């Protein structure tokens, strides 16, 4: 029993350390899992950095890119079928995407480090209603290095109408936080 307790404490210490200080974050090119608490951070307009140009094949056989949505607010969500917090936040993303679509907000998923069959099953089950780029090697995630740790999933970014990173959340987003941030950026 004591050995089991010690094992659980060690496991808890390891898990807690995943999303600790910046020094504990993955370095360039490191794509190991990083957890977050889902807090939405909105950046002031003067502090916003341009989003990198991304494009990739979607799970449904098409292509998605930020450039195709120039002049619109775009929500990018990095997810994987094997990620429990990604499953937990999927209904929130689906709901906010449906509620804000008429206002010109677009959602794009980025399926990260996943098997395609598992990702397709996830999309069928969740019925997100928006396309997801199939980013098995993690190239799209690496393009956002410096804004999002390359392996922080789930992660959500809000790109403003000028193509700048306006907000981010590391970890599963909450409905109110996401809806408020999307509305704020859309209404600027």
C-alpha positions in Angstrom: 0.0 0.0 0.0 2.8 2.4 0.9 4.5 1.7 -2.5 1.3 2.5 -4.3 1.0 5.8 -2.4 4.5 6.8 -3.2 4.0 5.9 -6.9 0.8 8.1 -6.9 2.7 11.0 -5.3 5.5 10.7 -7.9 3.0 10.6 -10.7 1.2 13.7 -9.4 4.6 15.5 -9.1 5.4 14.7 -12.7 2.0 15.7 -14.1 2.0 18.9 -12.1 5.4 19.8 -13.5 4.3 19.6 -17.1 2.9 23.1 -17.2 5.1 24.8 -14.7 7.5 27.7 -15.4 8.8 28.6 -18.8 12.0 26.7 -18.0 9.9 23.6 -17.8 8.3 24.2 -21.2 9.5 22.2 -24.2 12.3 23.8 -26.2 12.3 24.4 -30.0 11.2 21.3 -31.9 10.2 19.5 -28.7 6.7 18.1 -29.2 6.0 16.3 -25.9 2.6 17.0 -24.2 2.2 20.1 -22.1 -0.8 20.8 -20.0 -2.5 24.2 -19.2 -5.3 25.5 -17.1 -7.5 27.0 -20.0 -7.1 30.6 -18.9 -7.9 32.9 -21.8 -5.3 35.6 -22.2 -6.4 38.5 -24.5 -3.5 40.6 -25.8 -3.7 44.4 -26.2 -3.8 45.4 -29.9 -0.3 47.1 -29.7 1.2 43.8 -28.3 -0.2 41.5 -31.0 2.1 39.6 -33.2 1.2 38.5 -36.8 0.1 34.9 -37.0 2.2 32.7 -39.3 0.8 31.7 -42.6 -0.6 28.2 -42.2 -2.2 25.9 -44.6 -2.7 22.2 -44.6 -4.8 19.2 -45.7 -8.1 18.8 -43.7 -9.4 15.5 -42.3 -12.3 15.7 -44.8 -9.9 15.8 -47.8 -9.9 19.6 -48.4 -7.5 22.3 -47.5 -7.7 25.0 -44.8 -5.6 28.1 -44.3 -5.6 31.4 -42.4 -5.2 33.3 -45.7 -8.6 32.0 -46.9 -10.2 33.9 -43.9 -8.4 37.2 -44.3 -10.4 40.0 -42.7 -12.2 37.7 -40.4 -11.7 36.6 -36.8 -10.4 33.0 -36.8 -10.3 30.6 -33.8 -7.6 28.0 -34.1 -7.9 25.0 -31.8 -5.1 22.5 -31.4 -6.4 19.0 -30.4 -5.9 15.3 -30.6 -8.3 12.4 -30.2 -6.2 10.8 -27.4 -6.3 14.0 -25.3 -9.0 13.9 -22.6 -9.2 17.7 -22.1 -9.7 18.0 -25.9 -12.7 15.7 -25.6 -14.0 17.7 -22.7 -13.8 21.1 -24.5 -15.1 19.9 -27.8 -18.8 20.7 -27.0 -17.8 24.2 -25.9 -15.9 24.9 -29.2 -18.8 23.5 -31.2 -21.3 25.7 -29.4 -19.3 28.9 -29.6 -18.5 28.2 -33.3 -22.2 27.8 -34.1 -23.2 30.9 -32.1 -20.5 33.2 -33.7 -20.5 32.0 -37.3 -23.2 34.4 -38.4 -21.1 37.2 -36.9 -18.2 36.3 -39.3 -16.1 34.2 -36.9 -14.4 31.1 -38.4 -13.1 28.1 -36.5 -10.3 25.8 -37.7 -9.1 22.7 -35.8 -5.6 21.5 -35.9 -5.3 17.8 -35.2 -1.9 17.3 -33.7 0.2 14.1 -33.5 -2.7 11.8 -34.1 -3.6 8.7 -36.1 -5.9 9.8 -39.0 -8.5 7.0 -38.3 -8.7 8.1 -34.6 -9.0 11.8 -35.6 -11.8 11.0 -38.1 -13.7 9.0 -35.4 -13.3 12.0 -33.0 -14.8 14.4 -35.6 -17.7 12.1 -36.4 -18.5 11.7 -32.6 -18.1 15.4 -31.8 -19.6 16.8 -35.0 -17.6 20.0 -34.7 -19.1 21.6 -37.8 -15.7 23.2 -38.8 -12.7 21.8 -40.7 -9.6 20.5 -39.0 -6.1 20.5 -40.5 -4.4 17.1 -40.2 -1.1 18.0 -38.6 0.4 14.6 -37.7 4.0 15.8 -37.8 3.2 19.0 -35.8 4.4 21.5 -38.4 1.5 23.9 -37.9 2.0 23.7 -34.1 5.7 24.5 -34.5 4.8 27.6 -36.6 3.3 29.1 -33.5 6.4 28.5 -31.3 6.9 31.4 -29.0 3.1 31.9 -28.6 2.1 28.4 -27.8 4.5 25.7 -26.6 4.6 23.3 -29.6 3.0 20.5 -27.6 0.5 22.3 -25.5 -2.8 20.7 -26.3 -5.5 21.6 -26.2 -4.6 25.1 -27.0 -6.8 27.8 -28.6 -5.8 30.9 -30.4 -7.9 33.8 -31.6 -6.6 35.6 -34.7 -8.0 39.1 -35.2 -9.2 40.6 -38.5 -5.7 42.0 -39.2 -4.2 38.5 -38.9 -2.6 39.0 -35.5 -2.7 36.7 -32.5 -5.3 38.4 -30.3 -5.8 35.8 -27.6 -4.7 32.3 -26.4 -5.7 29.7 -23.9 -3.4 26.8 -23.0 -5.6 23.9 -21.8 -9.3 23.2 -22.1 -11.3 26.4 -22.7 -14.5 27.3 -20.8 -17.6 28.5 -22.6 -17.8 31.9 -21.0 -14.1 32.7 -21.4 -14.1 31.6 -25.0 -17.3 33.4 -26.0 -16.3 36.6 -24.2 -12.9 36.7 -25.9 -14.2 35.9 -29.3 -16.9 38.5 -29.0 -14.4 41.1 -27.8 -12.0 40.5 -30.7 -14.8 40.4 -33.2 -16.3 43.7 -32.0 -13.0 45.6 -32.1 
